[in-house]
Amino acid sequence: MMKNVGGIDRILRVVVGLALIVAAAVHYVGGWGYVGVVPLATGIIGWCPAYRLLGMNTCRSA
């Protein structure tokens, strides 16, 4: 599994993921907010299956 998510992209994914999860936890948005687990996980891992399918790569080292 080669990393395909780079610097700023990873930071944004983690921030957006956490924001969605917190918003769902405090009932600001509905249960759909827990979908924030996906960007959070891809940001932490550094690999996105959708990027792989689309042939995208934002990671400089790859």
KACORUR-V269276 format. One record per helix or strand of 2 or more residues. SS is the DSSP state (H for helix, E for strand). FROM is the first residue (numbers start at 1). TO is the last residue. If there is no record, write none. Layout:
# KACORUR-V269276
SS/FROM/TO
SS/FROM/TO
This chain:
# KACORUR-V269276
H/7/25
H/31/45
H/49/54
